[in-house]
Amino acid sequence: MDKVIHFEIPVDDLVRAKNFYKTVFGWGLTSVPEMEYTLIQTVEVDESTQMPKEAGAINGGMMQRSDPFQNPIITVHVENIDAAMKQIESLGGKIVQSKMEVPNMGITAYFQDTEGNVLGLWQDLKKP
């Protein structure tokens, strides 16, 4: 069974949104300027893996709102992103952003399901 491992929040005003989420929920926010992205930490992470220490917990990210990223997105971990993308398309879904590598971490892509929702896919990079 593939699991939800990440969430993303599209925003119109990054400064305003960062202030809101940090103040309301106490989330940690780390800017990644080269990716035009802000990492959101909702729980403590293991220093070596950067994965949540708490079972079942997930962290996320925040980025500028743009098409097709209009609403919050959940990201699903898959073993084989190519196979998942093929299956999505064969069942009526649509790939809305082709796969791309996140250096030293994994491969991501985005798709629209049969109901019009945009979700993310994630495959870990294979360790040498």
C-alpha positions as CSV (number, residue, x, y, z in Angstrom):
1,M,0.0,0.0,0.0
2,D,1.4,3.4,-1.0
3,K,1.3,6.0,1.7
4,V,0.9,9.8,2.0
5,I,4.4,11.2,2.9
6,H,4.2,15.0,2.2
7,F,1.8,17.9,1.7
8,E,2.2,21.2,-0.1
9,I,0.4,24.5,0.3
10,P,0.2,26.9,-2.6
11,V,0.2,30.6,-1.5
12,D,-0.4,34.0,-3.0
13,D,1.8,35.9,-0.5
14,L,4.7,33.9,0.9
15,V,5.6,36.3,3.7
16,R,2.0,36.5,4.9
17,A,1.5,32.7,4.7
18,K,4.8,31.9,6.5
19,N,3.7,34.3,9.3
20,F,0.3,32.7,9.5
21,Y,1.4,29.1,9.7
22,K,4.3,29.8,12.0
23,T,2.2,31.8,14.4
24,V,-1.0,29.6,14.4
25,F,0.7,26.2,14.5
26,G,4.3,26.8,15.5
27,W,5.6,25.1,12.3
28,G,9.3,25.5,11.4
29,L,9.8,27.1,8.0
30,T,13.0,26.8,6.0
31,S,13.4,28.7,2.7
32,V,15.0,26.9,-0.2
33,P,15.6,29.8,-2.6
34,E,17.1,27.8,-5.5
35,M,13.9,25.8,-5.6
36,E,11.6,28.7,-4.9
37,Y,10.2,26.6,-2.1
38,T,9.8,26.7,1.7
39,L,10.1,23.5,3.7
40,I,7.5,23.1,6.4
41,Q,8.4,21.1,9.6
42,T,5.4,20.0,11.6
43,V,7.3,17.4,13.7
44,E,10.9,16.7,14.7
45,V,13.0,15.0,12.1
46,D,15.9,12.6,12.3
47,E,19.1,14.6,11.6
48,S,20.6,12.0,9.2
49,T,17.5,11.1,7.2
50,Q,15.4,14.3,7.6
51,M,12.4,12.0,8.0
52,P,9.8,12.6,10.9
53,K,10.7,10.8,14.1
54,E,7.1,10.3,14.9
55,A,5.4,7.4,13.2
56,G,2.6,8.5,10.8
57,A,3.6,12.2,10.9
58,I,4.4,14.1,7.7
59,N,6.1,17.4,6.9
60,G,5.5,19.5,3.9
61,G,6.2,22.5,1.7
62,M,4.9,25.8,0.5
63,M,5.2,27.4,-2.9
64,Q,3.8,30.2,-5.0
65,R,0.3,29.5,-6.3
66,S,0.3,28.8,-10.0
67,D,-1.5,26.5,-12.5
68,P,-2.2,23.7,-11.9
69,F,-1.2,24.1,-8.2
70,Q,-4.2,26.0,-6.9
71,N,-5.1,24.0,-3.8
72,P,-3.3,22.0,-1.1
73,I,-1.6,18.9,-2.5
74,I,-0.9,15.6,-0.9
75,T,2.1,13.5,-2.2
76,V,2.1,9.7,-2.3
77,H,5.2,7.6,-2.1
78,V,5.6,5.0,-4.8
79,E,8.3,2.4,-5.5
80,N,8.3,3.1,-9.3
81,I,7.2,6.5,-10.5
82,D,7.1,5.5,-14.2
83,A,4.8,2.5,-13.5
84,A,2.6,4.7,-11.3
85,M,2.3,7.4,-14.0
86,K,1.4,4.8,-16.6
87,Q,-1.3,3.3,-14.4
88,I,-2.7,6.8,-13.6
89,E,-3.0,7.6,-17.3
90,S,-4.5,4.1,-18.1
91,L,-7.2,4.7,-15.5
92,G,-8.2,8.2,-16.8
93,G,-5.8,10.4,-14.8
94,K,-3.5,13.0,-16.4
95,I,0.1,13.9,-15.7
96,V,0.2,17.7,-15.2
97,Q,3.9,18.0,-14.4
98,S,6.4,15.5,-15.7
99,K,8.9,13.8,-13.4
100,M,11.9,15.7,-12.2
101,E,14.7,14.9,-9.9
102,V,15.1,16.6,-6.5
103,P,18.9,16.4,-6.1
104,N,20.1,13.8,-3.6
105,M,16.5,13.0,-2.5
106,G,14.1,11.6,-5.0
107,I,12.0,12.0,-8.1
108,T,8.7,13.9,-8.1
109,A,5.8,14.4,-10.6
110,Y,2.2,15.7,-10.3
111,F,-1.0,14.3,-11.7
112,Q,-4.7,15.0,-11.9
113,D,-7.0,12.3,-10.8
114,T,-10.3,11.4,-12.4
115,E,-12.1,13.9,-10.1
116,G,-9.9,16.9,-11.1
117,N,-7.7,16.9,-7.9
118,V,-3.9,17.5,-8.3
119,L,-1.7,15.2,-6.3
120,G,2.0,14.5,-6.2
121,L,4.1,11.4,-6.6
122,W,7.4,10.7,-4.9
123,Q,10.0,8.0,-5.5
124,D,13.1,7.9,-3.4
125,L,16.5,7.9,-5.2
126,K,18.2,4.6,-5.1
127,K,21.1,4.6,-2.6
128,P,24.4,3.5,-4.2
